[in-house]
Amino acid sequence: MKTLLSLSIFLFVVVFSAAAQDLQDLPRPQTTAAVADEAVREGNWLVGANIGNIGYNFESNNFGIDINPRAGYFLSVNAAIGAEVQLGLSIYDGGEEFRYGLTPFARYYFPEGAAPTHRWFAEVLAGFAGSSLEDSEDDASLSSVLGIRAGYAHFVSDNVAIEGILGYTSTNADISVGNGSSGLNLGIGLQIYLPGRNNR
């Protein structure tokens, strides 16, 4: 019995060591790419989405999510314009609310403090928003949206960046733009930078 136990432990150690050696030979996943300068060139495209306000409240049985797909075009190096669609859904006891909006934006990537793997940026947005929830106190079913944001884009591959965004948005509509209807909001996004025809 002692011999069988010793043999089993020996075989386990040999097999585990061989498997560990095979895992060490595997390439690590890419977590950064030195492509920030190529991504923000004139003629390139920006496509992606910001996600925020995902949550479920167990006490009130409320669920909410906001998704903001966007597309933009680089007019010059570091400067892009585009539009963001505001989509949100809240489900609660007694009903649901659908939120919508369209907010054109202008974004500028700062060359100061830039690195090959990341860029800081600022953007302004102005548009309209509304919701399916009407006649709520101090709110409008359709209203203007104004905002300013700052963010950080970290490039994880040749064309993909993960972004963190902090901003202030003002609206009277029944819609959360980012994580707040009027006030500070924080979000995370995934952006794809597509090379323009002349930049391939």
Stockholm file with secondary structure:
# STOCKHOLM 1.0

chainA/1-200         MKTLLSLSIFLFVVVFSAAAQDLQDLPRPQTTAAVADEAVREGNWLVGANIGNIGYNFESNNFGIDINPRAGYFLSVNAAIGAEVQLGLSIYDGGEEFRYGLTPFARYYFPEGAAPTHRWFAEVLAGFAGSSLEDSEDDASLSSVLGIRAGYAHFVSDNVAIEGILGYTSTNADISVGNGSSGLNLGIGLQIYLPGRNNR
#=GR chainA/1-200 SS CHHHHHHHHHHHHHHHHHHHHHHHHSCCCCCCCSCHHHHTCTTCEEEEEEEEEEEEETTTTEEEEEEEEEEEEEEETTEEEEEEEEEEEEEETTEEEEEEEEEEEEEEECSTTCBTTEEEEEEEEEEEEEESCCSCTTCBSEEEEEEEEEEEEEECSSSEEEEEEEEEEEECBSCCBTTBSSEEEEEEEEEEEECCGGGC
#=GC SS_cons         CHHHHHHHHHHHHHHHHHHHHHHHHSCCCCCCCSCHHHHTCTTCEEEEEEEEEEEEETTTTEEEEEEEEEEEEEEETTEEEEEEEEEEEEEETTEEEEEEEEEEEEEEECSTTCBTTEEEEEEEEEEEEEESCCSCTTCBSEEEEEEEEEEEEEECSSSEEEEEEEEEEEECBSCCBTTBSSEEEEEEEEEEEECCGGGC
//
